[in-house]
Amino acid sequence: MLPCLGAALIIWGNDANKKGEAPPTLAGRLLASRPFVFIGAISYSVYLWHWPLFAFSHYWEFDPLSLGYRATLVVVSLGLGFLSWKFIENPFRRRQACRTRK
């Protein structure tokens, strides 16, 4: 509940910026920066990749995963998420893959 409340407060605090009533906050400027917007754009694809990678890794390893192994899985998830976003998600959004609903 606390993370949701925190996110709501950040959104609410930056809502006045859209109306021109207040200058942008530090959090608003940070979240609107290109790296954060990019991570937000690929986040769903990364989510879809990270879950099976981590789940299957836990099945293959009986011992807890080392920090290096988990970091590698995060990097692989980011890479696969980017590729999925670029070559699967974007063509469907731009109607390059399925031009008609048929």
C-alpha positions in Angstrom: 0.0 0.0 0.0 2.8 2.4 0.8 4.5 2.2 -2.7 1.1 2.9 -4.3 0.6 5.9 -2.0 4.1 7.2 -2.7 3.5 6.9 -6.5 0.2 8.7 -6.1 1.8 11.5 -4.2 4.5 11.9 -6.8 1.9 12.1 -9.6 -0.3 14.5 -7.6 2.7 16.7 -6.8 3.6 17.0 -10.5 0.0 17.5 -11.7 0.2 21.2 -11.1 3.1 21.4 -13.5 0.9 20.4 -16.5 -1.3 23.3 -15.8 1.6 25.7 -15.5 0.8 26.6 -11.9 4.1 25.4 -10.4 7.6 24.8 -11.6 8.6 21.2 -12.2 9.7 19.3 -9.1 13.0 17.4 -8.9 11.1 14.1 -9.0 9.2 15.2 -12.0 12.3 16.3 -13.9 14.1 13.0 -13.0 11.2 10.8 -14.0 10.8 12.8 -17.3 14.5 12.2 -18.2 15.3 10.1 -21.2 16.7 7.1 -19.3 13.7 6.8 -17.1 11.3 7.2 -19.9 13.1 4.5 -21.9 13.1 2.1 -18.9 9.3 2.9 -18.6 8.8 2.1 -22.3 10.5 -1.3 -22.1 9.3 -2.2 -18.6 6.5 -4.5 -19.6 8.7 -6.5 -22.0 11.4 -6.7 -19.3 8.7 -7.9 -16.8 7.6 -10.6 -19.2 11.2 -11.9 -19.6 12.5 -11.6 -16.1 9.9 -13.8 -14.5 10.6 -17.0 -16.5 14.4 -16.4 -16.3 14.4 -16.1 -12.5 11.8 -18.8 -12.0 13.6 -21.4 -14.2 17.0 -20.4 -12.6 15.6 -21.3 -9.2 14.5 -24.7 -10.5 17.9 -25.4 -12.0 19.8 -24.3 -8.9 19.1 -25.8 -5.5 21.3 -23.3 -3.7 20.3 -19.6 -3.5 21.4 -17.6 -6.5 24.6 -15.6 -6.1 24.5 -11.8 -6.5 26.5 -12.0 -9.7 24.1 -14.6 -11.2 21.1 -12.5 -10.3 22.8 -9.3 -11.7 23.4 -11.3 -14.9 19.8 -12.3 -15.1 18.7 -8.6 -14.7 21.0 -7.6 -17.6 19.8 -10.5 -19.8 16.2 -9.5 -18.9 16.9 -5.9 -19.9 18.5 -7.0 -23.2 15.7 -9.4 -24.1 13.1 -6.8 -23.0 14.6 -4.2 -25.3 14.7 -6.6 -28.2 11.0 -7.7 -27.6 10.0 -4.0 -27.3 11.8 -3.0 -30.5 11.0 -6.0 -32.8 7.6 -7.3 -31.4 5.9 -4.6 -29.4 6.6 -1.6 -31.6 5.6 -3.2 -34.9 2.3 -4.1 -33.5 1.7 -0.7 -32.0 2.6 1.0 -35.3 0.5 -1.5 -37.3 3.5 -2.7 -39.2 3.0 -6.3 -38.3 -0.8 -6.5 -38.5 -2.1 -3.8 -40.7 -5.8 -4.9 -40.6 -7.8 -6.6 -37.9 -8.3 -9.6 -40.1 
